[in-house]
Amino acid sequence: MKIRVLTAADLHCSPRLFADLAYAVAKFRPDVTALVGDFLDGNDPDEFCWTRYKPKQAAAKLAELDTKLVYVMGSA
């Protein structure tokens, strides 16, 4: 049995990157999407805070994806 896995990293609560992820999920229709770190961390010093989702908003966007999600937390 084949399992299609999509891997994403370093989304950092970026609306643009979350939109890119949603596009990739719709295009490639993975069985599982693995988020492998820094998907809810929006503390990028080079970006203004109002350009990022708050963690609850980001989590809601992830819940909308038509795929099973696997989360792997990044290290500090």
C-alpha positions as CSV (number, residue, x, y, z in Angstrom):
1,M,0.0,0.0,0.0
2,K,1.3,3.4,-0.9
3,I,0.9,6.4,1.4
4,R,1.4,9.9,0.1
5,V,3.1,12.2,2.7
6,L,3.5,15.9,2.3
7,T,6.0,17.5,4.6
8,A,6.1,21.2,5.6
9,A,8.4,23.1,8.0
10,D,8.9,26.6,9.3
11,L,5.4,28.0,8.6
12,H,5.9,30.4,11.5
13,C,2.2,31.4,11.5
14,S,2.6,33.1,8.1
15,P,-0.7,33.5,6.3
16,R,1.1,33.3,3.0
17,L,2.9,30.0,3.9
18,F,-0.4,28.6,5.3
19,A,-2.1,29.4,2.0
20,D,0.8,27.7,0.2
21,L,0.3,24.6,2.4
22,A,-3.5,24.6,1.7
23,Y,-2.7,24.9,-2.1
24,A,-0.2,22.0,-1.9
25,V,-2.7,19.8,0.1
26,A,-5.4,20.5,-2.5
27,K,-3.1,19.9,-5.4
28,F,-1.3,16.7,-4.2
29,R,-4.0,15.3,-2.0
30,P,-1.6,13.6,0.5
31,D,-2.9,10.9,2.9
32,V,-0.8,12.5,5.7
33,T,0.7,16.0,6.1
34,A,3.7,16.1,8.5
35,L,4.4,19.5,10.1
36,V,7.9,19.2,11.2
37,G,8.6,22.1,13.4
38,D,8.0,25.8,13.8
39,F,4.4,25.8,12.4
40,L,2.9,27.8,15.4
41,D,5.9,29.9,16.3
42,G,5.3,33.4,14.9
43,N,8.2,35.2,16.7
44,D,10.2,36.1,13.6
45,P,12.0,39.3,14.5
46,D,12.1,40.4,10.8
47,E,8.3,40.4,10.5
48,F,5.7,42.7,12.1
49,C,3.4,40.8,14.6
50,W,0.3,41.9,12.7
51,T,1.4,40.0,9.6
52,R,1.2,36.6,11.4
53,Y,-1.7,34.4,12.6
54,K,-2.1,34.0,16.3
55,P,-1.6,30.4,17.4
56,K,-5.4,29.8,17.7
57,Q,-5.9,31.2,14.2
58,A,-3.1,29.1,12.8
59,A,-4.5,25.9,14.5
60,A,-8.0,26.7,13.0
61,K,-6.4,27.0,9.5
62,L,-4.7,23.7,10.0
63,A,-7.9,22.0,11.0
64,E,-9.5,23.1,7.7
65,L,-7.0,21.1,5.7
66,D,-8.4,18.0,4.0
67,T,-5.6,15.7,5.3
68,K,-4.5,13.9,8.4
69,L,-1.9,15.9,10.3
70,V,1.1,14.7,12.1
71,Y,2.9,17.3,14.3
72,V,6.6,17.2,15.2
73,M,7.7,20.0,17.5
74,G,10.9,21.8,16.6
75,S,13.7,22.2,19.2
76,A,14.7,25.4,20.8
